[in-house]
Amino acid sequence: DGGITQSPKYLFRKEGQNVTLSCEQNLNHDAMYWYRQDPGQGLRLIYYSQIVNDFQKGDIAEGYSVSREKKESFPLTVTSAQKNPTAFYLCASSPQRDGYTFGSGTRLTVV
Amino acid sequence: KQEVTQIPAALSVPEGENLVLNCSFTDSAIYNLQWFRQDPGKGLTSLLLIQSSQREQTSGRLNASLDKSSGRSTLYIAASQPGDSATYLCAVPGGSYIPTFGRGTSLIVHP
């Protein structure tokens, strides 16, 4: 079945450490997105990519980085510059001008 | 800039009631509107996608309507069940086809 796979489901980061969240899709979608969700808040866009080898900053890109070397993959790195990284991270994809499909999320906790 | 508002923010009802969740958006030039369900700690599951040329979509006990001219969509849930308890979000594509989400309606259906 086609879908989006996010891994790991849970991730723990030590202070000053970079961590990478994986997002893979087999839907042949052109566009991919990363969102952050905090308790009681809405979804906030971190980065998006509409085509391979191109990506754009969203509303809260500081402290994060991405790459889009393959159509299927859009990994998100949470760098040490992100001072409050504890959150639930969601990856999504879409074909051009059609609905969005989400992964099951990664919960990141700073220890 | 597209803004999406969902009313009510929270709803608690006894099992069996018919429910209406509302979503309003400020820019009526949309390609489509999508309703999602999110269970605690989980990703978003797509419920219904309404294209701009459609007025409604149905799936089982769910019916979503779209009125572009007034900037409104309604999700109707018939004969609610405890398993319907979740947060319901609506999303509309904005510039560059980036989705804008409402803050969601948190629904509790008690036996």
Boltz contact constraints between the chains, C-beta under 6 A:
constraints:
  - contact:
      token1: [A, 42]
      token2: [B, 101]
      max_distance: 6.0
  - contact:
      token1: [A, 42]
      token2: [B, 103]
      max_distance: 6.0
  - contact:
      token1: [A, 43]
      token2: [B, 101]
      max_distance: 6.0
  - contact:
      token1: [A, 90]
      token2: [B, 43]
      max_distance: 6.0
  - contact:
      token1: [A, 97]
      token2: [B, 31]
      max_distance: 6.0
  - contact:
      token1: [A, 99]
      token2: [B, 34]
      max_distance: 6.0
  - contact:
      token1: [A, 99]
      token2: [B, 49]
      max_distance: 6.0
  - contact:
      token1: [A, 100]
      token2: [B, 99]
      max_distance: 6.0
  - contact:
      token1: [A, 102]
      token2: [B, 43]
      max_distance: 6.0
  - contact:
      token1: [A, 102]
      token2: [B, 44]
      max_distance: 6.0
  - contact:
      token1: [A, 103]
      token2: [B, 43]
      max_distance: 6.0
  - contact:
      token1: [A, 104]
      token2: [B, 43]
      max_distance: 6.0
  - contact:
      token1: [A, 105]
      token2: [B, 43]
      max_distance: 6.0
